[in-house]
């Protein structure tokens, strides 16, 4: 039964249950919420990682390894809603209050 089917595994290390993926479970770049049939936790069928609510798969892939926690994803979502930008040097979020679009990093070493 599993020979021709596309297999996937639960991304949670304490589960790792094998599942058969439907052909339509992964859509073209769209976030697809799936649930493991054993541990009942949500994961992204497109990225095969724990569910990243409010963040697209492309945005999630661009995040660093230390930025993929639940709280970090909430910050990314809040930043997008508030239209904050990231400093290209230190990656801190910046809110424009007035003036031009130029960002001067406060962590520049002299």
C-alpha positions in Angstrom: 0.0 0.0 0.0 2.8 2.4 0.8 5.1 1.5 -2.2 3.8 4.1 -4.6 2.5 6.6 -2.2 4.3 9.8 -1.1 5.3 9.3 2.5 5.8 12.0 5.1 6.6 12.0 8.8 5.4 13.9 11.7 8.0 16.7 12.3 7.8 16.4 16.1 10.8 14.3 17.4 8.8 12.6 20.1 6.3 11.3 17.5 7.8 10.9 14.0 4.8 8.9 12.8 4.8 7.9 9.1 1.8 9.2 7.2 0.7 8.9 3.6 0.5 12.3 1.9 -2.4 13.1 -0.4 -1.4 14.5 -3.8 -3.4 17.6 -3.1 -2.2 18.1 0.5 0.7 20.3 -0.7 -0.4 23.2 -2.8 1.7 25.6 -4.8 3.4 27.6 -2.1 0.3 28.0 0.0 0.5 27.1 3.7 -1.4 23.8 4.3 -2.3 23.1 7.9 -2.2 19.3 8.6 -2.7 17.3 11.8 -0.7 14.2 12.8 -3.1 11.3 13.2 -1.2 10.0 16.3 -0.1 13.0 18.4 -2.8 15.3 17.1 -0.4 18.3 16.7 -0.5 20.6 13.8 2.2 20.9 11.2 2.8 22.5 7.8 2.4 19.9 5.0 4.3 22.1 2.7 7.4 22.7 4.8 7.1 19.6 7.0 7.8 21.6 10.2 5.6 22.4 13.2 2.7 24.7 12.3 3.9 28.3 11.6 0.6 30.3 12.0 0.4 33.7 10.4 3.7 33.2 8.5 3.9 32.0 4.9 6.2 29.1 4.0 8.5 31.5 2.1 8.8 33.9 5.1 9.4 30.9 7.4 12.2 29.6 5.2 13.9 33.1 5.3 13.9 33.1 9.1 17.1 32.0 10.9 17.2 28.9 13.1 16.9 31.0 16.2 13.8 32.9 14.9 11.5 30.0 14.3 10.0 29.6 17.8 6.4 30.2 18.6 7.0 33.6 20.2 9.3 34.6 17.3 6.5 33.8 14.8 4.1 36.0 16.7 6.7 38.8 16.5 7.0 38.4 12.8 3.2 38.5 12.4 3.0 41.7 14.6 5.8 43.3 12.6 4.0 42.6 9.4 0.7 44.0 10.7 2.4 47.1 12.1 4.5 47.5 8.9 7.8 47.4 10.8 11.0 46.9 8.8 14.2 45.1 9.7 17.6 46.8 9.9 19.7 45.2 7.2 22.7 45.0 9.5 21.5 43.9 12.9 18.1 42.5 11.9 16.3 44.4 14.7 12.8 45.6 13.9 12.4 49.3 13.3 9.2 51.4 13.3 9.3 54.5 11.1 8.0 57.5 13.2 9.0 60.3 10.8 11.5 61.3 8.2 12.9 59.4 5.3 13.2 55.6 4.7 17.0 55.5 5.7 17.9 53.3 8.6 21.0 53.9 10.6 22.0 50.9 12.7 22.7 51.8 16.3 25.1 49.0 16.6 27.6 50.3 14.1 31.1 49.9 15.5 33.4 52.9 15.1 
